[in-house]
Amino acid sequence: MTKILLLGSGELGKEFVIAAKRKGIYVVACDRYDNAPAMQVADEREVFSMLDGDALEAVVRKHKPDIIVPEIEAIRTERLFKFEEEGIQVVPSARAVNYTMNRRAIRDLAAKELGLRTAKYFYAKTLEEFRNAAKEIGFPCVVKPLMSSSGHGQSYVHSDEELDAAFHEAMEGSRGDVKEVIIEEFIDFDSEFTLLTVTQKNGQTLFCPPIGHVQKGGDYRESWQPYTISEEALKHAQEMADKVTKALTGAGIWGVEFFLTKQGEVIFSELSPRPHDTGMVTLGHTTNLSEFELHLRAILGLPIAGIHLEHAGASAVVLAKSEDKQLPEYNLHDALCEDRTRVRIFGKPEQHIGRRMGVVLCYGDKDADTTALRDKAKRLASTIIPD
């Protein structure tokens, strides 16, 4: 029986484990805290910090997995090269995971090595470097930790007076031992979108229909599929996604994020070598295969006959409203009274204000109005955790 070691056990990992179990795969789910969402559906669990290289190695030696699937960035990624050399498959590859664990490596690869259009950017380790970079970039600008998740530490800066607070917020929001920030020019974009890109072991690179999304503070709040974009712009995005994923190597699904400017220019933003938050919309029957099923098939080398849009759909997150170690009383009644609606509760064991606790998915016919679906999803998401 094939055994997968899942590094990171959040809501995306949970859906991936469910897909894996449906294919008869044995899964060991790991995270830094117990009873994380993916652990609730996996065969075994391990609780440890994946930034502890010795602890990571001990778990690998204990379970002897065939495949290691990282779900988060905060991993001692240099150890993955050793595991890969020993014949353990790392998804999508040790190179890809190492490059994408922080924004410096992936941004330099995209902008400097591959020549992709990105926002102008600088790095800073000190407040002085940060202030000098801000002078070069100008205002407004965007500040992010080099390594973080769910938008932690990200902010928009509009003046000199906001620089100190933004720098300290980025440093405090950094995950792992990477204490450096990236400061970017603000792109006056019309919208943002994700192009889920599937690289295969023995097949051509495939693309899901583009997904529009809205983020707040760098954290996903809603997404919809399909996203309206010109054929020319979509082709350009696909070419960039194909170029960067081939450079990183490996098989699996990638969440490649882009800005679309008001002038119709496509600009590369970020990339994740795993299922993407915004891709949860595919759980609502938008495509014939969800992003989690696509990821699993690519990892296992199973055929993917095609990716098709079957419904228009939208997703909206359910956010915690309090700080509490007790779970809220979820109200599913109002949402489930509506046709073509799905609710997924993630099963996180604690609440923190603004933490994603679930998602509402609404779908309709292929040509349904995505604006109406978005409004419906957001309205219903607001009812799941009562005030």
PyMOL commands that set and color helices and strands:
alter all, ss='L'
color gray80, all
select helices_A, chain A and resi 11-21+37-40+53-63+78-85+94-100+103-113+127-137+160-172+231-248+277-284+291-300+333-336+370-384
alter helices_A, ss='H'
color red, helices_A
select strands_A, chain A and resi 3-7+26-31+44-47+67-70+89-90+121-124+141-145+155-157+181-185+189-199+206-207+211-216+219-225+252-261+266-272+312-319+341-345+356-364
alter strands_A, ss='S'
color yellow, strands_A
deselect
rebuild
show_as cartoon
